[in-house]
């Protein structure tokens, strides 16, 4: 299998993983019963418009609603309004969208049904500053979180305590209507209360937890935000709140299911597949080094897996910003991995975000192999310096190794496939 074929093979596994999270299939299998009253659809996330289009197609009855997605991620819907807003840093359009969702669920009755279509990216797309906080305050929180290196669960615990819509507040506002949440999980462990900071799903974290996270990761937040977190007003609804008693939550797609689909696709091509984990967290560069060490062990000693084999993993790594380069966590993982397998023959890898966008650039991730570092050197790129400056996008662009499938319409987080021939 030559290098070009390896790229095509790895891309086909990515396609299989994404297809397993296709809302056209997953939503059809999780439709709730029709209500006596109205059906209101609300949603947020980078795949929310595709979820809305799929729900319209599958739903046998009247409906109305609004979902918000990232700029450029809209899909045509006939009855559901689609609003585009900024991600990963919130903007005024997201603020207006959050207000629109709250308006949609206001004044409903116990005979009405709210269907919440929730997926990754919803946290940034639904800015709704609590109390006297402003959009600038919420933007400052988001920037601090993105630069902190904190895991996604910790970031969302902070976000939901400075919000008027997250942490179950959207579902609480819909009471006494029944709320059915259909969730595409991008969270390691698939806790639906953490996806998009859980606008319709309460969890047990407290404002004290949020303050502890801020301290642990040395975040510098505005004084107004710190004052809010220190006040009882920051508390979110608790899981035992009676307003949630009739509600249901279903995780309809996840990294685990997508990795299993990719493994089956590899086996169909005659390549053994192993899933290392669907919930890996930690610094992207550190995770990349560990994956490289495992790959070297397989190459040299046929352990812990015999070659040929493709190793699959998922989850959500993090990046602590040290420089001003371009790139996302998957590209950074892969640059670290490439350094770890420099000169090792028979290793090819793809790391990509299943939503089609890695960080703030237009690529989902990149490809690498044992020749990547020498090819980068030939292109005038110092790989170690690029990694130190968080500039993995620029590095892989120099060798034409970026992976850019475009928006996929779903989001089950990181996808990593390492082929050892």
Legacy VTK file of the C-alpha trace (Angstrom):
# vtk DataFile Version 3.0
C-alpha trace
ASCII
DATASET POLYDATA
POINTS 421 float
0.000 0.000 0.000
1.762 3.200 -1.119
1.450 6.559 0.571
-1.352 7.844 -1.663
-3.345 4.666 -1.117
-2.789 4.980 2.630
-4.260 8.466 2.583
-7.297 7.252 0.677
-7.735 4.325 3.069
-7.548 6.549 6.147
-9.960 9.061 4.594
-12.411 6.228 3.921
-12.353 5.341 7.631
-13.108 8.967 8.482
-16.036 8.848 6.047
-17.344 5.683 7.731
-17.112 7.333 11.144
-19.010 10.406 9.944
-21.660 8.307 8.193
-22.370 6.490 11.466
-23.326 9.849 12.976
-25.478 10.977 10.030
-28.585 12.668 11.476
-30.702 11.418 8.566
-30.389 7.954 10.097
-29.951 8.588 13.796
-32.873 10.992 14.208
-35.289 8.726 12.352
-34.609 6.027 14.928
-35.335 8.320 17.916
-38.544 10.156 17.064
-40.840 10.887 20.036
-44.626 10.370 19.889
-46.651 13.239 18.428
-48.082 15.552 21.107
-51.644 16.762 21.501
-50.410 20.316 21.178
-47.654 22.082 19.258
-44.233 20.728 18.283
-41.442 23.249 18.753
-37.926 22.452 17.539
-34.938 24.242 19.027
-31.281 23.413 18.645
-27.679 24.508 18.621
-24.369 23.213 17.371
-22.211 22.857 14.301
-24.485 20.096 12.999
-27.787 21.593 14.202
-29.039 22.652 10.760
-28.476 19.169 9.333
-30.237 17.702 12.351
-33.137 20.102 11.789
-33.394 19.148 8.101
-33.380 15.475 9.034
-36.069 16.016 11.677
-38.294 17.882 9.211
-37.990 14.995 6.769
-38.802 12.352 9.382
-41.556 14.132 11.348
-45.143 13.317 10.437
-46.976 16.371 11.663
-46.857 20.155 12.014
-43.815 21.768 13.582
-42.004 25.069 13.934
-38.792 26.206 15.524
-35.317 27.688 15.384
-31.793 26.290 15.444
-28.427 28.049 15.432
-25.290 26.827 13.698
-21.861 28.101 12.745
-21.392 30.488 9.818
-21.230 28.424 6.631
-22.870 25.366 8.196
-26.520 26.073 7.327
-28.712 23.508 5.591
-32.021 24.205 3.818
-35.081 23.774 6.039
-38.716 24.468 5.154
-40.318 24.985 8.565
-37.409 25.429 10.954
-35.612 28.762 11.043
-31.798 28.444 10.771
-29.625 31.189 12.248
-25.867 31.342 11.704
-23.502 32.713 14.336
-19.827 32.756 15.287
-17.775 29.855 16.617
-15.562 29.438 18.644
-15.829 33.051 19.896
-19.459 34.225 20.344
-20.929 37.247 18.553
-24.075 39.380 18.420
-25.783 36.953 16.030
-25.385 34.177 18.598
-26.784 36.460 21.288
-29.855 37.138 19.148
-30.203 33.412 18.408
-30.172 32.511 22.100
-32.924 35.044 22.744
-34.898 33.618 19.825
-34.689 30.088 21.271
-35.908 31.309 24.650
-38.810 33.067 22.909
-39.682 29.857 21.071
-40.205 27.908 24.294
-42.010 30.626 26.252
-45.684 30.268 27.142
-46.069 26.588 26.230
-48.544 24.162 27.801
-48.256 20.630 29.148
-49.716 19.367 25.839
-46.840 20.844 23.831
-43.598 19.130 22.841
-40.165 20.728 22.565
-37.599 18.767 20.564
-34.071 19.952 21.316
-31.430 19.091 18.700
-28.118 19.499 20.483
-24.581 18.878 19.264
-21.033 20.095 19.733
-20.315 23.777 19.263
-23.539 24.889 20.899
-21.777 26.507 23.837
-20.201 29.244 21.720
-23.243 29.556 19.472
-25.592 30.314 22.392
-24.148 33.269 24.278
-26.677 34.418 26.867
-24.942 36.408 29.610
-26.562 35.871 32.996
-27.628 38.662 35.306
-25.808 41.919 34.618
-23.048 40.282 32.569
-22.496 41.397 28.975
-21.600 39.701 25.710
-18.077 41.055 26.130
-17.909 39.275 29.490
-18.991 35.993 27.929
-16.496 36.451 25.079
-13.749 37.010 27.654
-14.760 33.806 29.438
-14.708 31.886 26.177
-11.282 33.190 25.179
-9.862 32.350 28.591
-11.309 28.834 28.439
-9.969 28.181 24.942
-6.474 29.260 25.974
-6.473 27.446 29.321
-5.880 23.858 28.271
-8.812 22.758 30.446
-10.739 19.643 29.331
-14.113 20.210 27.699
-16.051 19.054 30.772
-14.335 21.683 32.900
-14.849 24.399 30.291
-18.551 23.688 30.033
-18.955 23.634 33.812
-17.757 27.243 33.836
-19.806 28.263 30.787
-23.104 27.047 32.222
-22.670 29.095 35.399
-22.346 32.398 33.551
-25.248 31.713 31.177
-28.987 32.354 31.135
-29.656 29.472 28.715
-27.144 26.695 29.434
-27.163 24.238 32.334
-30.766 23.155 31.744
-32.172 26.673 31.693
-33.654 26.375 28.189
-35.654 23.296 29.224
-36.689 24.968 32.473
-38.037 27.900 30.446
-40.120 25.467 28.359
-41.934 24.042 31.413
-44.646 22.682 31.583
-44.072 21.444 28.013
-42.299 18.119 27.659
-38.735 18.397 26.328
-37.138 15.600 24.305
-33.419 16.154 23.757
-31.685 14.379 20.862
-27.961 14.741 21.426
-24.971 14.135 19.181
-22.176 13.780 21.723
-18.759 15.340 21.238
-17.883 14.795 24.904
-15.589 12.046 26.212
-17.860 9.743 28.190
-20.973 11.010 26.361
-22.534 12.874 29.293
-25.381 14.798 27.584
-25.325 17.428 30.319
-21.938 18.539 28.990
-22.710 18.659 25.256
-23.097 22.332 24.284
-23.068 23.006 28.047
-26.415 21.227 28.384
-29.044 23.873 27.527
-31.791 21.301 28.123
-30.009 18.915 30.504
-29.108 19.880 34.082
-26.107 18.423 35.879
-24.686 18.359 39.358
-21.841 20.886 39.016
-22.046 23.982 41.217
-20.714 27.504 41.083
-18.099 26.405 43.615
-16.960 23.821 41.079
-16.745 26.546 38.432
-14.678 28.777 40.728
-12.341 25.889 41.506
-11.805 25.285 37.785
-10.997 28.948 37.227
-8.396 28.766 39.994
-6.935 25.431 38.883
-6.284 26.666 35.348
-5.219 30.183 36.421
-7.831 31.866 34.253
-8.007 35.646 34.216
-11.694 36.532 34.047
-13.395 39.945 34.277
-14.232 41.120 37.786
-17.935 41.105 36.933
-17.729 37.418 35.981
-15.939 36.482 39.180
-18.518 38.413 41.215
-21.331 36.585 39.431
-19.752 33.174 40.052
-19.461 34.044 43.725
-23.190 34.839 43.979
-26.160 32.442 44.361
-27.495 33.760 41.040
-24.886 31.620 39.259
-26.461 28.346 40.409
-28.044 26.271 37.653
-31.173 24.094 38.029
-30.427 20.778 39.727
-31.144 17.365 38.167
-33.928 16.680 40.687
-35.852 19.835 39.759
-39.502 18.808 39.068
-39.507 20.901 35.882
-37.418 18.142 34.255
-39.490 15.180 35.455
-41.269 14.554 32.114
-38.258 15.187 29.932
-36.136 12.566 28.150
-32.622 12.644 26.745
-31.172 10.362 24.053
-27.582 10.321 22.822
-28.184 9.442 19.162
-24.573 9.545 17.937
-21.195 9.414 19.657
-17.485 8.823 19.162
-17.882 5.233 20.351
-20.388 4.361 17.639
-18.373 6.150 14.962
-15.118 4.421 15.884
-16.867 1.058 15.772
-18.090 1.875 12.248
-14.566 2.842 11.187
-13.205 -0.412 12.616
-15.732 -2.399 10.601
-14.784 -0.484 7.462
-11.112 -1.331 8.009
-11.877 -4.992 8.563
-13.896 -5.041 5.339
-10.697 -3.989 3.579
-8.755 -6.805 5.208
-6.984 -4.669 7.825
-7.338 -5.530 11.508
-8.567 -2.635 13.643
-8.269 -1.846 17.347
-9.964 0.944 19.261
-7.609 2.377 21.866
-10.288 4.571 23.477
-13.205 6.788 22.500
-12.628 9.233 25.360
-8.987 10.339 25.294
-8.310 13.749 26.810
-5.163 15.710 27.605
-2.727 18.010 25.811
-2.813 17.240 22.078
0.969 17.164 21.819
1.255 14.749 24.751
-1.415 12.448 23.346
0.401 12.559 20.012
3.654 11.458 21.640
1.945 8.527 23.372
0.301 7.365 20.134
3.668 7.585 18.390
5.277 5.433 21.081
2.612 2.759 20.622
3.088 2.868 16.847
6.862 2.409 17.208
6.272 -0.568 19.502
4.003 -2.217 16.955
6.492 -1.594 14.130
9.481 -2.928 16.063
7.991 -5.729 18.158
4.453 -6.510 16.954
3.070 -5.576 20.345
0.616 -4.759 21.786
-0.879 -5.442 18.335
0.428 -7.415 15.372
0.803 -5.551 12.096
-0.811 -4.827 9.747
-3.266 -2.980 11.934
-5.067 0.327 12.131
-5.283 1.910 15.590
-8.338 4.095 16.166
-9.024 6.583 18.939
-11.351 9.447 19.761
-12.192 11.908 22.506
-11.236 15.559 22.777
-7.706 16.727 23.357
-6.863 20.277 24.357
-4.269 22.857 23.363
-2.676 25.284 25.771
-1.794 28.313 23.673
1.910 29.089 23.817
2.354 30.870 20.498
0.399 32.761 17.873
0.459 30.144 15.119
-2.444 28.644 13.194
-3.991 25.259 13.788
-6.269 23.139 15.942
-5.933 20.270 18.347
-5.936 17.530 15.690
-3.226 19.169 13.618
-1.182 19.740 16.773
-1.649 16.097 17.806
-0.440 14.996 14.393
2.627 17.239 14.327
3.690 15.813 17.683
2.960 12.311 16.379
5.045 12.960 13.258
8.007 13.990 15.404
7.597 10.753 17.351
7.652 8.515 14.250
10.272 10.462 12.298
12.128 8.013 10.063
9.887 5.048 10.945
8.722 3.268 7.801
5.250 1.823 7.327
3.305 4.256 9.516
0.570 6.537 8.149
-1.855 8.587 10.219
-4.884 10.847 9.957
-6.192 13.039 12.760
-9.302 15.123 12.134
-12.324 16.688 13.765
-15.502 14.920 12.685
-17.318 18.226 12.154
-14.899 19.020 9.320
-13.171 21.958 11.003
-10.117 21.780 13.265
-9.976 24.901 15.389
-10.542 28.113 13.461
-9.073 27.108 10.098
-10.823 25.434 7.152
-9.194 22.000 7.494
-10.480 19.097 9.560
-6.975 17.911 10.358
-4.026 16.460 8.467
-2.116 13.387 7.349
1.355 12.364 8.514
3.809 9.506 8.116
7.391 8.611 8.905
8.682 10.983 6.219
6.686 14.039 7.344
9.462 15.682 9.365
12.067 15.315 6.612
9.588 16.680 4.074
8.810 19.612 6.370
12.526 20.257 6.677
12.790 20.224 2.891
9.984 22.805 2.747
11.869 25.054 5.160
9.722 24.277 8.195
11.209 23.556 11.621
8.670 21.064 13.005
9.716 21.510 16.641
9.466 25.287 16.371
6.062 24.982 14.682
4.822 22.752 17.500
6.173 25.138 20.132
4.314 28.011 18.464
1.012 26.164 17.914
1.552 26.455 14.155
0.664 22.962 12.922
-1.663 24.264 10.188
1.148 26.194 8.526
3.448 23.185 8.801
1.121 20.700 7.131
0.060 23.248 4.512
3.723 23.417 3.461
3.727 19.703 2.582
0.198 19.604 1.151
-0.914 17.242 3.920
-3.965 19.123 5.189
-7.232 17.164 5.242
-10.166 19.392 4.238
-13.445 17.509 3.653
-15.562 20.573 4.497
-18.445 20.705 7.011
-19.815 17.219 7.636
-23.123 18.048 9.281
-22.297 16.161 12.466
-19.815 16.321 15.326
-18.623 13.414 17.459
-15.253 14.959 18.198
-11.725 13.863 17.367
-11.031 10.986 14.980
-7.576 9.437 14.835
-6.542 6.534 12.612
-2.971 5.191 12.529
-2.192 2.568 9.896
0.827 0.354 10.551
1.677 -1.761 7.499
LINES 1 422
421 0 1 2 3 4 5 6 7 8 9 10 11 12 13 14 15 16 17 18 19 20 21 22 23 24 25 26 27 28 29 30 31 32 33 34 35 36 37 38 39 40 41 42 43 44 45 46 47 48 49 50 51 52 53 54 55 56 57 58 59 60 61 62 63 64 65 66 67 68 69 70 71 72 73 74 75 76 77 78 79 80 81 82 83 84 85 86 87 88 89 90 91 92 93 94 95 96 97 98 99 100 101 102 103 104 105 106 107 108 109 110 111 112 113 114 115 116 117 118 119 120 121 122 123 124 125 126 127 128 129 130 131 132 133 134 135 136 137 138 139 140 141 142 143 144 145 146 147 148 149 150 151 152 153 154 155 156 157 158 159 160 161 162 163 164 165 166 167 168 169 170 171 172 173 174 175 176 177 178 179 180 181 182 183 184 185 186 187 188 189 190 191 192 193 194 195 196 197 198 199 200 201 202 203 204 205 206 207 208 209 210 211 212 213 214 215 216 217 218 219 220 221 222 223 224 225 226 227 228 229 230 231 232 233 234 235 236 237 238 239 240 241 242 243 244 245 246 247 248 249 250 251 252 253 254 255 256 257 258 259 260 261 262 263 264 265 266 267 268 269 270 271 272 273 274 275 276 277 278 279 280 281 282 283 284 285 286 287 288 289 290 291 292 293 294 295 296 297 298 299 300 301 302 303 304 305 306 307 308 309 310 311 312 313 314 315 316 317 318 319 320 321 322 323 324 325 326 327 328 329 330 331 332 333 334 335 336 337 338 339 340 341 342 343 344 345 346 347 348 349 350 351 352 353 354 355 356 357 358 359 360 361 362 363 364 365 366 367 368 369 370 371 372 373 374 375 376 377 378 379 380 381 382 383 384 385 386 387 388 389 390 391 392 393 394 395 396 397 398 399 400 401 402 403 404 405 406 407 408 409 410 411 412 413 414 415 416 417 418 419 420
